[in-house]
Amino acid sequence: MIDKLLSRSAELESKLLEFLGLAPFDDSERIMTSKVMCSIAFEHAESTKILITTGNLTSATGLVRLQYEALVRAMWLLYAASDIVVSKLSSELTCETANRANNLPMLTEMLKKLQDKAPRQALDMLLEFKEYSWRPLSSFIHGGIHAIHRHSKGYPLPLLEQMLRMSNGVSLMVGMLLVILHGGGEQRGKMSQIQKEFADCLPETKPPIS
């Protein structure tokens, strides 16, 4: 069953990666840095599938959180980050610029900054993910009880399927953001079609990972 889900997830990823090739609305630092974070989110999604295939399931699970963080950062950069911060992140990488860009807000603060700035539907999806999945995914990142228990005793198939569907759901949101970064236009409506076409590999329910 997981092989079929992995295959469908790869098909979905291929569809969504096409949006990464869309020309941005403009070449402003804000839009370009947000787009880079979208690309990073897709990289995490692809790596998650590769790691599941090779059996490195704890690492794969941790990457879902990193994928989600990349999406939140991308939205924050577009809608809520100050011009000064965007400029810092767009600078050439040196020891000096790295130090100046160190104090970025953490996830909870970024979500607060997005209130009343990001599209309501998109923000609701981000908040829903955080409510149901953030703590257990953080446990995998930091070597908590979830990581120890699952790595030593195994990953039930329903858990792996749920994790993969969650990753696909985040990727779908990344695709939606890429359409916004493009400026919409002829791309409007395509994402809802993809959502219907790939409903079989997207999240079905909202329970937390356990």
C-alpha positions as CSV (number, residue, x, y, z in Angstrom):
1,M,0.0,0.0,0.0
2,I,2.8,2.5,0.9
3,D,4.4,1.8,-2.5
4,K,1.2,2.9,-4.3
5,L,1.0,6.0,-2.1
6,L,4.6,6.8,-2.8
7,S,4.0,6.5,-6.5
8,R,1.0,8.8,-6.4
9,S,2.8,11.2,-4.2
10,A,5.7,11.4,-6.8
11,E,3.1,12.1,-9.5
12,L,1.6,14.9,-7.4
13,E,5.1,16.3,-6.8
14,S,5.8,16.3,-10.5
15,K,2.7,18.3,-11.2
16,L,3.4,20.8,-8.4
17,L,7.0,21.3,-9.5
18,E,5.7,22.8,-12.7
19,F,4.5,25.8,-10.7
20,L,8.1,26.4,-9.5
21,G,8.9,27.2,-13.1
22,L,6.3,30.0,-13.3
23,A,7.7,33.4,-13.8
24,P,7.4,35.5,-10.6
25,F,5.1,38.5,-10.6
26,D,8.2,40.7,-10.3
27,D,11.8,40.3,-9.4
28,S,11.6,42.0,-6.0
29,E,13.7,40.6,-3.2
30,R,10.5,39.8,-1.3
31,I,9.0,37.6,-4.0
32,M,12.3,36.0,-5.0
33,T,13.2,35.0,-1.4
34,S,9.7,33.6,-0.8
35,K,10.1,31.5,-4.0
36,V,13.4,30.2,-2.9
37,M,11.8,28.9,0.3
38,C,9.1,27.3,-1.8
39,S,11.8,25.4,-3.6
40,I,13.4,24.4,-0.3
41,A,10.0,23.0,0.9
42,F,9.7,20.9,-2.3
43,E,13.3,19.6,-1.7
44,H,12.3,18.5,1.8
45,A,9.2,16.8,0.3
46,E,11.2,14.9,-2.2
47,S,13.8,13.9,0.4
48,T,11.0,12.6,2.7
49,K,9.8,10.2,0.0
50,I,13.4,9.1,-0.8
51,L,14.0,8.4,2.9
52,I,10.8,6.4,3.3
53,T,11.8,4.3,0.3
54,T,15.2,3.5,1.9
55,G,13.7,2.8,5.3
56,N,15.1,5.9,7.1
57,L,11.8,6.6,8.7
58,T,12.8,8.8,11.6
59,S,14.7,11.2,9.4
60,A,11.8,11.2,6.9
61,T,9.4,12.2,9.7
62,G,11.6,15.0,10.9
63,L,11.8,16.4,7.3
64,V,8.0,16.9,7.3
65,R,8.4,19.5,10.0
66,L,11.2,21.2,8.1
67,Q,9.0,21.2,5.0
68,Y,6.2,22.9,7.0
69,E,8.6,25.4,8.5
70,A,9.9,26.3,5.0
71,L,6.3,27.0,3.8
72,V,5.6,29.2,6.8
73,R,8.8,31.1,6.2
74,A,7.9,31.6,2.6
75,M,4.5,33.0,3.5
76,W,6.0,35.2,6.2
77,L,8.5,36.6,3.7
78,L,5.8,37.5,1.3
79,Y,3.2,38.9,3.6
80,A,4.7,39.9,6.9
81,A,8.5,40.3,7.0
82,S,9.9,43.8,7.1
83,D,11.8,45.2,4.1
84,I,14.9,45.3,6.2
85,V,14.7,41.6,7.1
86,V,14.0,40.6,3.5
87,S,17.0,42.7,2.4
88,K,19.2,41.0,5.0
89,L,18.2,37.5,3.7
90,S,18.7,38.6,0.1
91,S,22.3,39.7,0.7
92,E,25.3,37.8,-0.5
93,L,26.4,35.2,2.1
94,T,29.3,36.4,4.2
95,C,30.2,36.1,7.9
96,E,28.9,39.7,8.4
97,T,25.6,39.2,6.5
98,A,25.0,35.8,8.2
99,N,25.3,37.5,11.7
100,R,22.9,40.2,10.7
101,A,20.3,37.7,9.5
102,N,20.6,35.5,12.6
103,N,17.7,36.9,14.6
104,L,14.8,35.6,12.5
105,P,11.4,35.0,14.2
106,M,10.5,31.4,15.2
107,L,7.5,29.7,13.8
108,T,4.9,30.8,16.4
109,E,5.9,34.4,16.0
110,M,5.7,34.2,12.2
111,L,2.2,32.7,12.4
112,K,1.2,35.6,14.6
113,K,2.7,38.1,12.2
114,L,0.6,36.5,9.4
115,Q,-2.6,37.2,11.2
116,D,-4.7,39.7,9.1
117,K,-2.0,39.7,6.4
118,A,-2.0,36.3,4.7
119,P,-5.1,34.9,3.0
120,R,-7.5,33.5,5.7
121,Q,-7.8,30.1,4.1
122,A,-4.1,29.6,3.8
123,L,-3.5,30.7,7.3
124,D,-6.2,28.4,8.7
125,M,-4.4,25.5,7.0
126,L,-1.1,26.4,8.5
127,L,-2.6,26.8,12.0
128,E,-4.5,23.5,11.6
129,F,-1.2,21.7,10.8
130,K,0.5,23.3,13.8
131,E,-2.3,22.3,16.2
132,Y,-2.4,18.6,15.2
133,S,1.1,17.8,14.2
134,W,3.7,20.3,15.4
135,R,4.5,18.8,18.8
136,P,5.0,15.2,17.7
137,L,7.0,16.2,14.7
138,S,9.2,18.4,17.0
139,S,9.8,15.3,19.2
140,F,11.3,13.6,16.1
141,I,13.5,16.6,15.5
142,H,14.8,16.8,19.1
143,G,15.1,13.1,19.9
144,G,12.0,13.0,22.1
145,I,9.7,10.1,23.1
146,H,8.1,9.8,19.6
147,A,11.5,9.4,18.0
148,I,12.8,6.9,20.6
149,H,9.5,4.8,20.6
150,R,9.0,4.6,16.8
151,H,12.7,4.1,15.9
152,S,13.0,1.2,18.4
153,K,9.6,-0.4,18.0
154,G,8.7,0.4,14.4
155,Y,6.4,2.6,12.4
156,P,2.8,1.3,11.8
157,L,1.8,1.5,8.1
158,P,-1.1,3.9,8.9
159,L,1.3,6.3,10.6
160,L,3.6,6.3,7.5
161,E,0.7,6.9,5.2
162,Q,-0.6,9.7,7.4
163,M,2.9,11.3,7.4
164,L,3.2,11.1,3.6
165,R,-0.3,12.5,3.1
166,M,0.6,15.4,5.4
167,S,3.8,16.1,3.4
168,N,1.7,16.1,0.2
169,G,-0.8,18.5,1.8
170,V,2.1,20.9,2.6
171,S,3.3,20.6,-0.9
172,L,-0.1,21.5,-2.2
173,M,0.0,24.7,-0.1
174,V,3.4,25.5,-1.5
175,G,1.9,25.2,-5.0
176,M,-0.9,27.6,-4.0
177,L,1.7,30.1,-2.8
178,L,3.7,29.8,-6.1
179,V,0.5,30.7,-8.0
180,I,0.2,33.8,-5.8
181,L,3.9,34.6,-6.4
182,H,3.2,34.3,-10.1
183,G,0.3,36.7,-9.9
184,G,-2.5,34.2,-10.6
185,G,-3.6,34.8,-14.1
186,E,-4.2,31.7,-16.2
187,Q,-3.0,29.5,-13.3
188,R,-6.1,30.3,-11.2
189,G,-8.2,27.2,-10.7
190,K,-5.5,24.7,-11.6
191,M,-4.7,24.0,-8.0
192,S,-8.3,23.0,-7.1
193,Q,-8.2,20.6,-10.1
194,I,-4.9,19.0,-8.8
195,Q,-6.5,18.7,-5.4
196,K,-9.4,16.8,-6.8
197,E,-7.2,14.6,-9.0
198,F,-4.9,13.6,-6.2
199,A,-7.4,13.4,-3.4
200,D,-6.3,9.8,-2.9
201,C,-2.9,10.9,-1.6
202,L,-3.8,14.0,0.4
203,P,-4.8,14.2,4.1
204,E,-8.1,12.6,4.8
205,T,-8.5,13.4,8.5
206,K,-7.1,15.6,11.2
207,P,-5.9,13.4,14.0
208,P,-2.4,14.1,15.4
209,I,0.6,11.9,14.7
210,S,1.2,9.5,17.6
